Amino acid sequence: MERKETIVVGAGPAGMAAAVQLCEMGFRDVLIIEKESGPGGVLRQCIHPGFGLTRFGKNLTGPEYKALDEERLYGSGAELCFNTTVMDIRQGEKEGIVLSAHTPEGIKEYMADAVILASGCRETGRGALEIPGTRPAGIFTAGTAQAMMNLKNTKVGNRIVIVGSGDIGLIMARRFTLEGSEVLCVVEKSEICGGLDRNKKECLEDFGIPLLTSSTVSCIKGKKRVSAVVVRDKDGNEQEYLCDTVILSAGLIPEDSMAERDIEGLFYCGNVLYVHDLADDVSVSGEEAAIDAAGYLIAKMKGKNFDSKYSSSNVGSARDERRAFLAERNALKLKESSSGRKYIICTMCPNGCRIDADNFTGGRCSKGEAYARNEKLDPKRILTSTVKVKGTGDVIGVRTDRPIPKTLMMEGMKLIRDIEADQSVKVNDVIAEDFLVKGVKLTASDSYRSEKIR
Ligand SMILES: Cc1cc2nc3c(=O)[nH]c(=O)nc-3n(C[C@H](O)[C@H](O)[C@H](O)COP(=O)(O)OP(=O)(O)OC[C@H]3O[C@@H](n4cnc5c(N)ncnc54)[C@H](O)[C@@H]3O)c2cc1C
């Protein structure tokens, strides 16, 4: 059994932040275990912008956000162990915490004084959603579809219905549309959109994709492949949509079934604690959990007790608090949406201020007014997509280095289809100059590493 002072499980943004924080505080015996072949977690497949606004003051894509943390992680002194899945976390018989992991060499056991669980979430599948109908091909969760498109360059379908209006579904609605698929509608059982306002606006409204609230998919049809879905509204009216693909974006489940509850010295952070809206908040929770794990180790040495909001014994109350917060936020959203007031949602930062569409008031800072005026006269967006990597079947994320007129997005996608990047491409490398607009650069949002060496 290998013994470590602290083990971090998962190298997404939460795990990376936790490991770096521990090392920066002077802890030297830190091991991070990750089941994939490299760090980054969900960030690797999130090629869209919207990351880093509060932590770095920049509108980054997921891979760009990952690159900044990855550099710190590699320089931190933490020991990294990839391709290793933790299957079991339990209290040691006499002391410490015992972890069993599946490694490329076989099953291995570790013991640690403190463990930080940063294993993220998994998506709710069709079984849990209990959608009646046949079992044809063509039904994917939104995250799976995102990984297929953004990492494996695989188109999932042509005519798509999305079930659930969570952020992943909204972001994929835009991605499918930009890639030439038709998104017929997003079906949401609640009265309001589940995702962030900025995603509703930039992913659905920009492309005229209907959001059917207070509605459910009551049946999926098709023999080999999906052929249609039936959508039922709250009054029982049904409408059939002919489609070949159904995307599920209806909730995330914490990836913590491998851990016993109430283990002393076990801390939760990031999305395994509860689903955070933003990666920035996830990173902060990783840092805070690391500070508390350090506090615990010091208290233990002195024979004292230590309690933290990130302790495994407090996970239930942290999740209850989050549920209460979301219920309050949704009630507010519902009230505002039924007020009849016309507003423009500012997307300059995650506050998402509602700016009055007529007199441009309502922003918490001056950026709101400027944004709303531009949005009315000349709306602009950052365009993100993928380009092929020469001589491989792989793709790499790209972005415009600044927003371009919204009306040019589809033209930009046509140009992107013919562009290829070299295998030596690194994050921020310029892929094309004067892209659509003079002075606008198309840059790589990730560094290419072949899957074999990743
Ligand atoms: C589609 C989508 C769009 C998003 N858009 C935005 C956005 O615009 N802006 C923003 O700020 N945030 C966005 N987010 C949110 C952000 O990406 C997540 O909140 C964040 O990645 C969660 O970080 P995490 O470290 O908790 O989990 P993850 O990123 O899921 O990382 C968990 C890691 O743990 C590993 N792991 C899991 N189980 C084990 C195990 N048993 N053993 C070893 N390793 C394990 C996983 O492989 C993974 O690498 C988006 C998320 C998604 C899915």
The ligand as an ORCA input file, in Angstrom:
! r2SCAN-3c Opt
* xyz 0 1
  C     -21.355     21.683    -21.492
  C     -20.832     22.466    -20.352
  C     -20.742     23.817    -20.485
  C     -20.174     24.578    -19.481
  N     -20.035     25.909    -19.680
  C     -19.399     26.663    -18.764
  C     -19.119     28.058    -19.025
  O     -19.457     28.602    -20.072
  N     -18.454     28.750    -18.073
  C     -18.059     28.169    -16.927
  O     -17.431     28.826    -16.110
  N     -18.345     26.867    -16.652
  C     -18.995     26.096    -17.551
  N     -19.222     24.775    -17.304
  C     -18.971     24.260    -15.976
  C     -17.594     23.689    -15.722
  O     -17.032     23.106    -16.870
  C     -17.729     22.672    -14.655
  O     -18.388     23.297    -13.583
  C     -16.376     22.187    -14.178
  O     -15.664     21.563    -15.225
  C     -16.542     21.168    -13.043
  O     -15.276     20.928    -12.524
  P     -14.955     19.694    -11.584
  O     -13.479     19.724    -11.414
  O     -15.803     19.706    -10.399
  O     -15.407     18.418    -12.421
  P     -14.913     17.850    -13.814
  O     -14.490     18.899    -14.750
  O     -15.992     16.916    -14.222
  O     -13.632     16.998    -13.412
  C     -13.721     15.798    -12.661
  C     -12.510     14.940    -12.969
  O     -12.518     13.803    -12.108
  C     -12.167     12.654    -12.850
  N     -12.731     11.489    -12.163
  C     -14.052     11.213    -11.968
  N     -14.195     10.060    -11.284
  C     -12.938      9.613    -11.033
  C     -12.428      8.456    -10.359
  N     -13.247      7.543     -9.811
  N     -11.094      8.281    -10.295
  C     -10.252      9.190    -10.863
  N     -10.674     10.293    -11.505
  C     -11.999     10.507    -11.578
  C     -12.784     12.916    -14.213
  O     -12.192     12.127    -15.223
  C     -12.533     14.409    -14.389
  O     -11.299     14.660    -15.005
  C     -19.756     23.972    -18.281
  C     -19.879     22.586    -18.127
  C     -20.398     21.829    -19.154
  C     -20.476     20.329    -18.966
*
